[in-house]
Amino acid sequence: MDDMTNFGNTAEARDIRHHFHGYTNARRHMDVGPLIIEDGEGIYVTDNNGKRYIEGLAGLWSVGVGFRERRLIEAATRQLEKLPFYHNFGHKSHGPAIDLSEKLVEIAPVPMSKVFYTNSGSEANDTVLKMVWYRSNALGKPEKKKVIARNRGYHGVTIAAASLTGLPFNHRSFDLPLDRVLHTTCPHYWKEGRDGESEEQFATRCAEDLDALIQREGPDTVAAFWAEPVMGAGGVVVPPRGYFDKIQAVLAKYDILFVADEVICGFGRTGEMFGSTTYGIRPDVMVMSKQITSSYVPFSAILMNERFFAPIADESDRISTFGHGYTAGGHPLGAAVALENLAIIQENDLVGNAREVGAHFRARLETLKSSPLVGEVRGVGLIAAVELVEDKQAKSVRTPGRLGALMNAAMHRNGLISRNMTDTVAFCPPMIITRQQADDMFEIVARSLAEIEAEVGAPG
Ligand code: PMP
């Protein structure tokens, strides 16, 4: 095999030989090989050639407290020494799961009742969909099973979660979505708003589209609505003003549950503890992962109110057990790391830091709008995106993804890891980032943009 690559028997060659990567063109990987990251500290990671990068996406929107945080390493070690594993089946429990459940209910933005534990964002969303169905059966409404998510929403990749996700990559050739999962308008004003339509009018139209979809499907058949407060992987879509108020008014009319996917927004990213707070969302269910442990340990949690929980509990009593749960659900290692991680976020006011440094960084990004290649700058707190365009007037590109890939490559050369979603370049650095480091990151963005402007020439 080695002679098929340019990499000899290096770690790169060995990666190509046996490692099938997620979200990677598997054929192309044979030619380009991996970027191998060897260590990380604070907001930086270093590759196996000794090159250091700012991790502009906090790994996968997730390493909130930064790399090599001693307190997490010590909390994990203490827990592994004391009790490396226990589960919660058949009435069993352990201290970290009890403490964390209490903590999550305490910091929730609305009154919540119970926490169910899973291991990834996808698994959590899958579990919620199963709970929604189970609950409708419990309520004697077996026809109330459809759920509505949004185009470009991202909720993961397991069968139900990928169905909820509103992106073509996640459906095509996987025979998805499931037929009880529907999608409504993506609330991206810059892209979806019509000529002459105000932001407020656009938000109204999004709510009307939702209402019309519910009417078409039959209000008694729709059980839940799924949304990220700010869409992440679908391109950092910040909702238009008033959007969630209008959406919630529609849901209330038809007794439809609100599931807030806080997997990216949760724990400070939007400049509040939860994205739901930032946008006045009153969710029945909240899905959390990533920043809950700063991704040091795979972990996720579902926080639910009593209205959601009670019928499920009654049904489990009728059936004799709740027939769902994961070996590693509420794993003591993950729960212990989550507790310490939340303590770090609160004690160091990383939420305030995300708000302040985020505002500063986004203000600097705004200045890039003078570039002929920048169509929109958007964001909230410490999550932001720059939308690249070839034709600013038409808000369009001839070859989707070309500018995004060029920009990503330029930033990489210049020492910044980020991610382009087609022509959207996203920024979501660790929440410990300082103002100075945010300036350093911005300088790389600005320099990289200037380089690709020179590369592609004046757009015509
Ligand atoms: N929901 C949201 C909002 C996410 O951003 C993600 C991951 N990017 C997921 C769910 C899925 O999480 P995981 O990759 O842990 O399954």
Residues whose N, C-alpha, C, O or C-beta is under 5 A from the ligand:
A	BS01	PMP	S120 G121 S122 E123 Y154 H155 G156 E228 G232 A233 D261 V263 I264
